[in-house]
Amino acid sequence: MKIRLIRLLLALAVVAGLYLPSTAQEATKFSIKEAVEYAKKNNLSLQKTRIDEKISNQKVNEILASGLPQISAGASYTNNIQIATQRLPNFINDALPPGSPRGPEFINAQFGLANSLTVNGQLNQLIFDGTYFLGVKAAKEYVAMSTLATQQTEIEVEINTIKAYYSVLMADERIEQLTASLRSLDSTLFTMSAMATQGFAEAVDTTRIALSRSNLAIQKSRLEDQRKVMLNVLKLQMGFDVNKEIQLTETSETLEAKMNILNVDANGNIGARPEYKILEQQIKLGILDKRRYQVGYYPTLNGFISHQQNTFASKGELSQLGNPWFPGTAWGLTLHVPIFTGFRQRSFIQQADLRLQQYKITKTQFEQSYQNEVFTARTSYLRALESYNLQKKNMELAAEIKRIAKIKLQEGLGTSLEYTTAETEYNTTETNLLISLYELMVSELEYRKATGGKILE
């Protein structure tokens, strides 16, 4: 009976398990282009830059709004608990016939009623102000500068994302290489152990190979930990949740197959660099800033029109408010002409002119450093390409040396030291080849950036 009950419970558990929702998290797949596109939409630094661009657009609207009619309205109610009393000369005495009785020399008078209500509205309009028109133009130029800053940040995010993607791929490739080397060592260790048992090999040979295998296993474990860190760096660059899984669809082989040798003879296009465009935009803003202070000497003209309605009521007669209303309307112009500002405006102009000179010097510095930057990027790319080609040849040599050393060891013609040395050299050459491939791909990115080219084809 107990056995039947246990079987029933196990069956129910299996059936229940079939209907439980899967909690396994499916990894999101990304090619290198998809990773870049995702980063451009979700990278937090880029989002902040885009918000700055939106703020600059709103700044234009703010300045434009200051030139539109400004309309305001208001109302005020006053209850005179005690109406102020004023003492006036008794003008009635002057009107009396001579010899008539006269009143006091002064009379006390109260003006106004206990309750008063005023409703008013006013419209103000800027008619002429030179700084306003320049401010609108400068704000629009600032928007253009913010757009260029966004483009520059996009390029930086694109490059950093690609580099992080490359790093993870190189780690994956190296882990696969170490796994293959461990399998090879396991096979050799098994063979040598059998030979040592039969007396055809020394125990030290087996021990030496086991030590080499242990070192490779430790190296693989460390690299797997580093790979996790590299993957998180990629997620952060992309703006992806670090707690979610992603899968890279590219491999080092596919990227290697897509590589084309760049034509590095051209000097590039400095005008395509967003940094250079930003410097040009700074000069435009500097010119407008200087003109803004210059037109500060110009007069400004404002107009206004106002209307109000007043109504009054005696004490205790609030119902009289609004019966009747007494209107009042006025319009006018206000002209402001600066005559002497204590040389303050002149100082502002000189400061703006000095800032403009700084902008021009910075632009010249960039033009001079640009040629050196292109030269450095070109040299780095050519050296990386040369190193990569040499490392591929070294890889062939290391593989051949390892193959011969393994055959000699198995046939008793070589030593375990010779084999482990060949294995170490082979692993070192594999690492160097991966490093040279990474440096080649990164140097290509840097050259494209330096010359103002498209980062990802």
C-alpha positions in Angstrom: 0.0 0.0 0.0 2.8 2.4 0.9 4.6 1.6 -2.4 1.4 2.4 -4.4 1.0 5.7 -2.5 4.6 6.7 -3.2 4.2 5.8 -6.9 1.0 7.9 -7.1 2.7 10.9 -5.5 5.7 10.6 -7.9 3.3 10.4 -10.9 1.5 13.5 -9.7 4.8 15.4 -9.2 5.9 14.5 -12.7 2.5 15.6 -14.2 2.6 18.9 -12.2 6.1 19.5 -13.4 4.9 19.3 -17.0 2.5 22.2 -16.4 4.7 24.5 -14.4 5.8 27.6 -16.3 9.4 27.6 -17.3 11.5 30.0 -15.2 14.5 29.7 -17.4 15.5 33.1 -18.8 15.9 33.1 -22.5 19.0 35.0 -23.7 18.5 37.9 -26.1 20.7 37.5 -29.2 22.8 40.3 -30.6 24.9 40.6 -33.6 27.5 43.4 -33.5 25.3 45.8 -35.5 22.3 45.0 -33.3 24.3 45.6 -30.2 25.4 49.0 -31.5 21.8 49.9 -32.5 20.5 48.9 -29.1 23.3 50.9 -27.4 22.3 54.0 -29.5 18.8 53.8 -28.1 19.5 52.7 -24.5 22.9 53.9 -23.5 22.4 56.2 -20.4 25.1 58.7 -21.3 23.6 59.1 -24.8 20.1 59.5 -23.3 21.4 62.4 -21.1 23.0 64.0 -24.2 19.7 63.7 -26.1 17.9 65.4 -23.1 20.5 68.2 -23.3 19.5 68.6 -27.0 15.8 68.8 -26.1 16.6 71.4 -23.4 18.4 73.5 -25.9 15.3 73.3 -28.2 13.2 74.5 -25.3 15.7 77.4 -24.7 14.9 78.6 -28.2 11.2 78.6 -27.4 11.9 80.4 -24.2 13.7 83.2 -26.0 11.1 83.4 -28.8 8.4 83.6 -26.1 9.9 86.8 -24.6 9.2 88.6 -27.9 5.6 87.6 -28.0 2.8 89.7 -26.4 2.8 89.3 -22.6 -0.7 89.5 -21.3 -1.6 89.6 -17.6 -4.7 90.2 -15.6 -5.4 90.8 -11.9 -8.0 91.8 -9.4 -7.9 93.5 -6.0 -10.5 94.1 -3.3 -10.0 96.7 -0.5 -12.1 97.1 2.6 -11.4 100.5 4.3 -12.1 99.7 7.9 -11.2 103.3 8.8 -11.1 105.8 5.9 -8.2 108.1 6.2 -9.1 111.6 7.3 -7.4 114.7 5.7 -7.6 118.3 7.1 -8.3 120.9 4.5 -8.6 124.7 4.6 -12.3 125.7 5.1 -12.9 127.0 1.6 -16.6 127.6 2.5 -15.6 130.7 4.6 -14.3 132.3 1.4 -17.6 131.9 -0.3 -19.7 133.5 2.5 -20.8 137.1 2.2 -18.9 139.6 4.4 -20.2 139.8 7.9 -21.7 136.3 7.8 -20.8 133.9 10.6 -17.8 131.9 9.8 -17.0 128.3 10.5 -13.7 126.8 11.8 -10.5 127.5 9.9 -10.0 123.8 8.9 -12.5 121.1 8.1 -11.9 117.3 8.4 -12.7 115.3 5.2 -12.7 111.6 4.3 -12.4 110.6 0.6 -13.5 107.2 -0.7 -15.9 104.5 0.3 -15.6 101.5 2.6 -15.4 98.9 -0.2 -13.7 99.0 -3.6 -13.0 96.3 -6.2 -10.6 96.7 -9.2 -10.2 94.3 -12.1 -7.4 95.0 -14.6 -5.6 93.6 -17.6 -2.4 94.6 -19.4 -0.6 93.7 -22.6 3.1 94.4 -23.0 4.9 94.0 -26.4 8.5 94.2 -27.2 8.8 96.4 -30.3 12.6 96.6 -30.8 15.5 95.1 -28.9 18.7 94.2 -30.8 19.7 91.6 -28.2 16.5 89.7 -28.6 17.0 89.0 -32.3 20.6 88.0 -31.7 19.5 85.8 -28.8 17.1 83.9 -31.0 19.8 83.3 -33.6 22.3 82.3 -30.9 19.9 79.9 -29.4 19.3 78.2 -32.7 23.0 77.9 -33.2 23.3 76.4 -29.7 20.7 73.8 -30.7 23.0 72.9 -33.7 25.9 72.5 -31.3 23.9 70.3 -29.0 23.0 68.1 -32.0 26.7 67.8 -32.8 27.5 66.9 -29.2 24.9 64.1 -29.5 26.6 62.8 -32.7 29.9 62.8 -31.0 28.5 60.8 -28.1 26.9 58.4 -30.5 30.3 57.7 -32.1 31.9 57.2 -28.7 29.1 54.8 -27.6 29.4 52.9 -30.9 33.2 52.5 -30.5 33.0 51.5 -26.9 30.2 49.0 -27.6 32.2 47.4 -30.4 35.3 47.2 -28.3 33.4 45.5 -25.5 31.8 43.1 -28.0 35.3 42.3 -29.4 36.6 41.6 -25.9 33.9 39.1 -25.1 34.4 37.3 -28.4 38.2 37.1 -27.8 37.5 35.6 -24.3 35.1 33.1 -25.8 37.6 32.1 -28.5 40.4 31.8 -25.9 38.1 29.6 -23.6 37.4 27.3 -26.6 41.1 27.1 -27.3 41.9 26.2 -23.7 39.2 23.6 -23.7 40.6 22.0 -26.8 44.1 22.1 -25.2 42.8 20.5 -22.1 41.2 17.7 -24.1 44.5 17.2 -25.9 46.4 17.0 -22.6 43.8 14.6 -21.2 44.3 12.3 -24.1 48.1 12.5 -23.8 47.9 12.1 -20.1 45.8 8.9 -20.5 48.3 7.5 -23.0 51.3 8.3 -20.9 49.7 6.9 -17.8 49.1 3.6 -19.6 52.7 3.6 -20.9 54.0 4.3 -17.4 52.0 1.4 -16.0 53.6 -0.8 -18.6 57.1 0.6 -17.8 57.5 2.3 -21.2 57.4 5.8 -19.7 58.6 7.4 -16.5 56.2 8.6 -13.8 57.8 12.1 -13.9 56.6 12.4 -17.5 53.0 11.8 -16.4 53.4 14.2 -13.5 54.7 16.9 -15.7 51.8 16.6 -18.1 49.4 16.6 -15.2 50.9 19.8 -13.9 50.6 21.4 -17.3 47.0 20.4 -17.5 46.3 21.8 -14.0 47.8 25.2 -14.9 45.7 25.4 -18.1 42.5 24.5 -16.1 43.3 27.4 -13.6 43.9 29.7 -16.5 40.6 28.7 -18.1 38.7 29.3 -14.8 40.2 32.8 -14.4 39.4 33.6 -18.0 35.8 32.5 -17.5 35.5 34.9 -14.6 37.0 37.7 -16.6 34.6 36.9 -19.4 31.6 37.5 -17.1 33.1 40.9 -16.2 33.6 41.7 -19.9 30.0 40.8 -20.6 28.7 43.1 -17.9 30.8 45.9 -19.4 29.2 45.2 -22.7 25.7 45.3 -21.1 26.5 48.6 -19.4 27.7 50.1 -22.7 24.5 48.9 -24.4 22.3 50.1 -21.6 21.1 46.5 -21.1 20.0 45.1 -17.8 23.0 43.3 -16.3 20.8 40.8 -14.6 19.4 39.5 -18.0 21.2 37.2 -20.3 22.5 38.0 -23.7 24.0 35.8 -26.5 26.5 37.1 -29.0 25.8 35.7 -32.5 29.1 36.8 -33.9 32.3 34.9 -33.6 36.0 35.8 -34.0 36.0 33.7 -37.2 33.0 35.6 -38.7 34.6 39.0 -37.9 37.9 37.8 -39.2 36.3 36.7 -42.5 34.6 40.1 -42.9 37.8 42.1 -42.4 39.1 44.1 -45.4 42.4 45.7 -45.6 41.9 49.5 -45.3 43.3 52.0 -47.7 45.2 54.2 -45.3 46.8 56.5 -47.9 44.1 59.1 -47.7 44.3 61.8 -45.0 40.6 61.6 -44.2 38.1 64.5 -43.9 38.6 66.7 -40.9 35.3 68.4 -41.7 33.5 65.1 -41.0 34.8 65.0 -37.4 32.0 66.1 -34.9 34.7 67.6 -32.7 35.8 69.9 -35.5 32.2 70.9 -36.3 31.7 71.7 -32.6 34.7 74.0 -32.6 33.4 75.8 -35.7 30.0 76.1 -34.0 31.7 77.6 -30.9 33.3 80.3 -33.1 29.8 81.1 -34.5 28.4 81.4 -31.0 31.4 83.5 -30.0 30.8 86.0 -32.8 27.1 86.2 -31.9 28.0 86.7 -28.2 30.3 89.6 -29.1 27.6 91.2 -31.3 25.1 90.8 -28.5 27.0 93.1 -26.3 27.7 95.5 -29.2 24.0 95.9 -29.9 23.5 96.6 -26.2 24.3 100.2 -27.1 21.1 100.3 -29.2 17.9 101.7 -27.8 15.0 99.4 -26.8 11.3 100.2 -27.4 8.4 98.5 -25.6 4.7 99.2 -25.9 1.8 98.5 -23.5 -2.0 98.8 -23.3 -3.9 98.5 -20.1 -7.6 98.5 -19.1 -9.2 98.4 -15.7 -12.7 98.4 -14.2 -13.4 99.9 -10.7 -16.5 99.6 -8.6 -17.3 100.9 -5.0 -19.8 100.3 -2.2 -20.5 101.9 1.1 -20.0 100.2 4.4 -22.4 97.3 4.9 -23.6 97.6 1.3 -21.4 94.9 -0.5 -24.3 94.2 -2.9 -23.6 97.6 -4.4 -20.3 96.3 -5.9 -20.5 96.1 -9.6 -23.3 98.6 -9.9 -21.9 100.5 -11.7 -18.4 99.7 -13.1 -16.1 102.6 -13.9 -13.7 101.9 -16.8 -10.2 103.2 -17.4 -8.0 102.5 -20.4 -4.5 103.6 -21.4 -1.7 102.8 -23.8 1.9 104.0 -24.1 5.4 103.4 -25.3 8.6 103.0 -23.3 11.9 104.0 -24.9 15.2 103.1 -23.2 18.4 104.7 -24.5 21.7 103.7 -22.9 24.0 106.7 -22.7 26.7 105.9 -20.2 27.2 102.5 -18.4 30.5 103.2 -16.7 32.4 101.3 -19.5 30.7 98.0 -18.3 29.4 97.3 -21.8 32.8 97.9 -23.3 34.3 95.4 -20.8 31.7 92.8 -21.9 32.7 93.3 -25.5 36.4 92.9 -24.8 35.7 89.7 -22.8 33.6 88.2 -25.6 36.4 89.1 -28.1 39.0 87.4 -26.0 36.8 84.3 -25.7 36.4 84.3 -29.5 40.2 84.4 -29.9 40.4 81.4 -27.6 37.9 79.4 -29.7 39.9 80.2 -32.9 43.2 79.0 -31.2 41.5 75.8 -30.1 40.3 75.2 -33.6 43.8 75.7 -35.0 45.2 73.4 -32.4 42.8 70.7 -33.5 43.7 71.2 -37.1 47.4 70.7 -36.2 46.8 67.7 -34.0 44.5 66.1 -36.5 47.3 65.3 -38.9 49.3 63.7 -36.1 46.2 61.7 -34.9 45.7 60.4 -38.5 49.4 59.5 -38.8 49.3 57.7 -35.4 46.2 55.8 -36.3 47.6 54.8 -39.7 50.9 53.6 -38.2 49.0 51.7 -35.4 46.8 50.0 -38.0 49.7 49.0 -40.3 51.7 47.6 -37.4 48.7 45.7 -36.1 48.2 44.2 -39.5 51.8 43.2 -39.8 51.7 41.7 -36.3 48.6 39.8 -37.1 50.0 38.2 -40.3 53.2 37.2 -38.4 51.2 35.7 -35.6 49.2 33.6 -38.1 52.5 32.2 -39.4 53.7 31.6 -35.9 50.5 29.7 -35.1 51.3 27.3 -37.9 54.8 26.8 -36.7 53.7 26.3 -33.1 51.1 23.7 -34.1 53.7 21.8 -36.1 56.1 21.8 -33.2 53.4 20.6 -30.8 52.4 17.8 -33.2 56.0 16.5 -33.6 56.7 16.8 -29.9 53.5 14.7 -29.2 54.5 12.0 -31.7 58.0 11.8 -30.3 56.7 11.5 -26.7 54.2 8.8 -27.6 56.9 6.8 -29.5 59.4 7.2 -26.7 61.8 9.4 -28.7 61.1 12.6 -26.8 60.6 13.8 -23.2 57.6 15.2 -21.4 59.5 18.4 -20.8 59.9 18.8 -24.6 56.1 18.2 -25.0 55.0 20.5 -22.2 57.3 23.2 -23.5 55.7 22.8 -27.0 52.3 22.9 -25.4 53.1 26.1 -23.5 54.5 27.7 -26.6 51.4 26.7 -28.6 49.1 28.2 -26.0 51.2 31.4 -25.8 51.0 31.7 -29.6 47.3 31.2 -29.6 47.0 34.0 -27.0 49.2 36.3 -29.1 47.2 35.6 -32.2 44.0 36.6 -30.5 45.6 39.7 -29.0 46.9 40.7 -32.5 43.4 40.1 -34.0 41.8 42.3 -31.3 44.4 45.0 -31.7 43.9 44.9 -35.5 40.2 45.3 -35.2 40.5 48.1 -32.6 43.1 49.9 -34.7 40.7 49.8 -37.6 38.1 51.5 -35.4 40.5 54.2 -34.3 41.6 54.9 -37.9 38.0 55.2 -39.0 37.3 57.6 -36.1 40.4 59.6 -36.7 39.7 60.1 -40.4 36.0 60.9 -39.9 34.9 57.7 -41.6 31.9 55.5 -40.9 32.7 53.4 -37.8 30.8 50.2 -38.6 30.3 49.2 -42.3 
